[in-house]
Amino acid sequence: MAEDVKTKIKNYKTALFDSLFPNQNQTRSCSQNYLDFHRCQKAMTANGGDVSVRKRYQHMYKPLCPKSWDDHWAESTFSGKI
């Protein structure tokens, strides 16, 4: 059990520093990166481009945003505009 916790801590990744949002409150960073991720995914899928470009946005929003946002997105009830 203790080894499982140690491996989780070792593999834990958080969002990188973003100079656009230097303050401690990361709410705007979360929402901006979440929307940018989905905009990028939509554009790359429509144009037949490489969807791996969106990985940076995903890496930035995953640790900061609530997990329920993905559920709202899947149900098309998310309030953000793309």
N, CA and C atoms as a LAMMPS dump frame, in Angstrom:
ITEM: TIMESTEP
0
ITEM: NUMBER OF ATOMS
246
ITEM: BOX BOUNDS ff ff ff
-5.0000000000000000e+02 5.0000000000000000e+02
-5.0000000000000000e+02 5.0000000000000000e+02
-5.0000000000000000e+02 5.0000000000000000e+02
ITEM: ATOMS id mol type element x y z
1 1 1 N 0.828 -1.194 0
2 1 2 C 0 0 0
3 1 3 C 0.87 1.255 0
4 2 1 N 1.909 1.263 0.826
5 2 2 C 2.788 2.428 0.892
6 2 3 C 3.544 2.62 -0.418
7 3 1 N 3.89 1.522 -1.068
8 3 2 C 4.583 1.621 -2.351
9 3 3 C 3.659 2.193 -3.425
10 4 1 N 2.371 1.854 -3.351
11 4 2 C 1.412 2.378 -4.296
12 4 3 C 1.315 3.898 -4.166
13 5 1 N 1.301 4.405 -2.944
14 5 2 C 1.255 5.848 -2.705
15 5 3 C 2.537 6.499 -3.194
16 6 1 N 3.66 5.852 -2.954
17 6 2 C 4.945 6.405 -3.395
18 6 3 C 5.014 6.493 -4.912
19 7 1 N 4.5 5.499 -5.614
20 7 2 C 4.529 5.553 -7.08
21 7 3 C 3.577 6.623 -7.603
22 8 1 N 2.435 6.806 -6.931
23 8 2 C 1.518 7.866 -7.341
24 8 3 C 2.155 9.238 -7.168
25 9 1 N 2.845 9.432 -6.047
26 9 2 C 3.519 10.712 -5.798
27 9 3 C 4.638 10.93 -6.802
28 10 1 N 5.367 9.871 -7.108
29 10 2 C 6.468 9.982 -8.059
30 10 3 C 5.972 10.337 -9.457
31 11 1 N 4.835 9.786 -9.853
32 11 2 C 4.292 10.011 -11.191
33 11 3 C 3.344 11.199 -11.265
34 12 1 N 3.15 11.916 -10.145
35 12 2 C 2.23 13.048 -10.121
36 12 3 C 2.767 14.183 -10.978
37 13 1 N 1.909 14.709 -11.834
38 13 2 C 2.307 15.823 -12.688
39 13 3 C 1.3 16.948 -12.505
40 14 1 N 1.797 18.141 -12.432
41 14 2 C 0.929 19.305 -12.306
42 14 3 C 1.167 20.229 -13.492
43 15 1 N 0.335 21.219 -13.607
44 15 2 C 0.453 22.159 -14.717
45 15 3 C 1.74 22.97 -14.583
46 16 1 N 2.318 23.293 -15.717
47 16 2 C 3.523 24.107 -15.74
48 16 3 C 3.172 25.562 -15.446
49 17 1 N 4.189 26.364 -15.132
50 17 2 C 3.972 27.782 -14.888
51 17 3 C 3.559 28.455 -16.186
52 18 1 N 2.526 29.259 -16.121
53 18 2 C 2.043 29.982 -17.284
54 18 3 C 2.151 31.47 -16.99
55 19 1 N 2.991 32.176 -17.726
56 19 2 C 3.229 33.587 -17.447
57 19 3 C 2.008 34.464 -17.738
58 20 1 N 1.028 33.938 -18.472
59 20 2 C -0.193 34.701 -18.698
60 20 3 C -1.042 34.789 -17.442
61 21 1 N -0.88 33.823 -16.553
62 21 2 C -1.648 33.765 -15.314
63 21 3 C -0.687 33.571 -14.139
64 22 1 N 0.049 34.625 -13.739
65 22 2 C 1.082 34.457 -12.715
66 22 3 C 0.544 34.38 -11.284
67 23 1 N -0.688 34.773 -11.063
68 23 2 C -1.217 34.801 -9.707
69 23 3 C -1.55 33.401 -9.215
70 24 1 N -1.821 33.313 -7.936
71 24 2 C -2.089 32.012 -7.324
72 24 3 C -3.414 31.418 -7.804
73 25 1 N -4.415 32.255 -8.019
74 25 2 C -5.71 31.767 -8.473
75 25 3 C -5.595 31.32 -9.929
76 26 1 N -5.825 30.06 -10.176
77 26 2 C -5.641 29.485 -11.501
78 26 3 C -6.954 29.213 -12.229
79 27 1 N -8.034 29.821 -11.769
80 27 2 C -9.339 29.57 -12.376
81 27 3 C -9.375 29.994 -13.84
82 28 1 N -8.878 31.182 -14.142
83 28 2 C -8.88 31.651 -15.532
84 28 3 C -7.98 30.791 -16.4
85 29 1 N -6.853 30.373 -15.849
86 29 2 C -5.946 29.505 -16.593
87 29 3 C -6.626 28.186 -16.923
88 30 1 N -7.324 27.653 -15.959
89 30 2 C -8.036 26.394 -16.159
90 30 3 C -9.046 26.518 -17.286
91 31 1 N -9.913 27.512 -17.194
92 31 2 C -10.974 27.635 -18.198
93 31 3 C -10.406 27.972 -19.573
94 32 1 N -9.39 28.82 -19.637
95 32 2 C -8.803 29.189 -20.923
96 32 3 C -8.149 27.981 -21.597
97 33 1 N -7.376 27.209 -20.848
98 33 2 C -6.718 26.031 -21.425
99 33 3 C -7.719 24.949 -21.795
100 34 1 N -8.799 24.821 -21.026
101 34 2 C -9.832 23.839 -21.334
102 34 3 C -10.496 24.175 -22.669
103 35 1 N -10.863 25.446 -22.836
104 35 2 C -11.495 25.856 -24.079
105 35 3 C -10.518 25.785 -25.249
106 36 1 N -9.262 26.178 -25.016
107 36 2 C -8.254 26.094 -26.081
108 36 3 C -8.03 24.647 -26.52
109 37 1 N -8.053 23.73 -25.574
110 37 2 C -7.911 22.315 -25.898
111 37 3 C -9.011 21.87 -26.851
112 38 1 N -10.248 22.208 -26.521
113 38 2 C -11.364 21.762 -27.353
114 38 3 C -11.419 22.511 -28.681
115 39 1 N -11.006 23.766 -28.698
116 39 2 C -10.92 24.5 -29.974
117 39 3 C -9.882 23.861 -30.888
118 40 1 N -8.735 23.544 -30.311
119 40 2 C -7.658 22.932 -31.075
120 40 3 C -8.081 21.563 -31.594
121 41 1 N -8.719 20.797 -30.74
122 41 2 C -9.175 19.469 -31.143
123 41 3 C -10.194 19.573 -32.281
124 42 1 N -11.107 20.515 -32.175
125 42 2 C -12.115 20.693 -33.218
126 42 3 C -11.476 21.125 -34.538
127 43 1 N -10.531 22.063 -34.471
128 43 2 C -9.878 22.555 -35.676
129 43 3 C -9.012 21.483 -36.325
130 44 1 N -8.265 20.751 -35.522
131 44 2 C -7.38 19.722 -36.068
132 44 3 C -8.178 18.564 -36.656
133 45 1 N -9.284 18.223 -36.045
134 45 2 C -10.118 17.148 -36.565
135 45 3 C -10.772 17.578 -37.882
136 46 1 N -11.25 18.818 -37.937
137 46 2 C -11.916 19.305 -39.15
138 46 3 C -10.94 19.433 -40.321
139 47 1 N -9.71 19.842 -40.025
140 47 2 C -8.729 20.051 -41.091
141 47 3 C -7.877 18.823 -41.37
142 48 1 N -8.088 17.767 -40.611
143 48 2 C -7.306 16.558 -40.815
144 48 3 C -5.869 16.694 -40.343
145 49 1 N -5.628 17.609 -39.403
146 49 2 C -4.28 17.836 -38.892
147 49 3 C -3.918 16.879 -37.769
148 50 1 N -2.739 17.073 -37.253
149 50 2 C -2.223 16.233 -36.178
150 50 3 C -2.837 16.666 -34.85
151 51 1 N -3.598 15.777 -34.217
152 51 2 C -4.265 16.123 -32.965
153 51 3 C -3.322 16.083 -31.761
154 52 1 N -2.087 15.671 -31.957
155 52 2 C -1.146 15.651 -30.836
156 52 3 C -0.722 17.055 -30.421
157 53 1 N -1.017 18.043 -31.245
158 53 2 C -0.702 19.436 -30.911
159 53 3 C -1.481 19.871 -29.681
160 54 1 N -2.644 19.305 -29.485
161 54 2 C -3.5 19.697 -28.369
162 54 3 C -3.017 19.16 -27.024
163 55 1 N -1.996 18.334 -27.013
164 55 2 C -1.505 17.723 -25.774
165 55 3 C -1.051 18.758 -24.75
166 56 1 N -0.473 19.89 -25.211
167 56 2 C -0.018 20.91 -24.281
168 56 3 C -1.19 21.484 -23.492
169 57 1 N -2.284 21.772 -24.194
170 57 2 C -3.462 22.305 -23.517
171 57 3 C -4.038 21.283 -22.54
172 58 1 N -4.032 20.037 -22.955
173 58 2 C -4.561 18.993 -22.096
174 58 3 C -3.709 18.857 -20.839
175 59 1 N -2.401 18.949 -20.997
176 59 2 C -1.498 18.853 -19.855
177 59 3 C -1.703 20.022 -18.892
178 60 1 N -2.103 21.163 -19.417
179 60 2 C -2.303 22.339 -18.576
180 60 3 C -3.66 22.326 -17.873
181 61 1 N -4.698 21.802 -18.487
182 61 2 C -6.008 21.881 -17.844
183 61 3 C -6.336 20.685 -16.961
184 62 1 N -5.788 19.521 -17.251
185 62 2 C -6.148 18.313 -16.496
186 62 3 C -5.954 18.44 -14.979
187 63 1 N -4.801 18.931 -14.493
188 63 2 C -4.64 19.005 -13.037
189 63 3 C -5.423 20.146 -12.386
190 64 1 N -5.834 21.142 -13.154
191 64 2 C -6.457 22.323 -12.573
192 64 3 C -7.978 22.301 -12.611
193 65 1 N -8.552 21.76 -13.658
194 65 2 C -10 21.832 -13.853
195 65 3 C -10.733 20.687 -13.158
196 66 1 N -11.987 20.95 -12.778
197 66 2 C -12.795 19.883 -12.181
198 66 3 C -13.061 18.771 -13.199
199 67 1 N -13.066 17.564 -12.726
200 67 2 C -13.286 16.416 -13.607
201 67 3 C -14.717 16.396 -14.161
202 68 1 N -15.635 17.046 -13.474
203 68 2 C -17.026 17.061 -13.935
204 68 3 C -17.19 17.842 -15.239
205 69 1 N -16.226 18.718 -15.577
206 69 2 C -16.317 19.467 -16.827
207 69 3 C -16.306 18.529 -18.02
208 70 1 N -15.524 17.452 -17.935
209 70 2 C -15.496 16.488 -19.039
210 70 3 C -16.851 15.816 -19.211
211 71 1 N -17.542 15.555 -18.09
212 71 2 C -18.877 14.971 -18.168
213 71 3 C -19.853 15.944 -18.819
214 72 1 N -19.761 17.213 -18.432
215 72 2 C -20.633 18.23 -19.034
216 72 3 C -20.339 18.38 -20.527
217 73 1 N -19.06 18.288 -20.881
218 73 2 C -18.685 18.412 -22.296
219 73 3 C -19.267 17.247 -23.1
220 74 1 N -19.174 16.051 -22.535
221 74 2 C -19.672 14.863 -23.232
222 74 3 C -21.203 14.927 -23.401
223 75 1 N -21.872 15.541 -22.441
224 75 2 C -23.34 15.658 -22.501
225 75 3 C -23.789 16.898 -23.268
226 76 1 N -22.853 17.689 -23.76
227 76 2 C -23.13 18.948 -24.472
228 76 3 C -23.859 19.949 -23.591
229 77 1 N -23.57 19.955 -22.3
230 77 2 C -24.162 20.921 -21.384
231 77 3 C -23.125 21.88 -20.817
232 78 1 N -21.929 21.885 -21.37
233 78 2 C -20.881 22.793 -20.89
234 78 3 C -21.212 24.214 -21.33
235 79 1 N -21.023 25.179 -20.43
236 79 2 C -21.472 26.544 -20.712
237 79 3 C -20.462 27.373 -21.5
238 80 1 N -19.232 26.9 -21.674
239 80 2 C -18.223 27.663 -22.414
240 80 3 C -18.53 27.692 -23.904
241 81 1 N -18.061 28.774 -24.54
242 81 2 C -18.321 28.916 -25.979
243 81 3 C -17.035 28.663 -26.76
244 82 1 N -17.174 27.948 -27.843
245 82 2 C -16.022 27.644 -28.692
246 82 3 C -16.094 28.486 -29.937
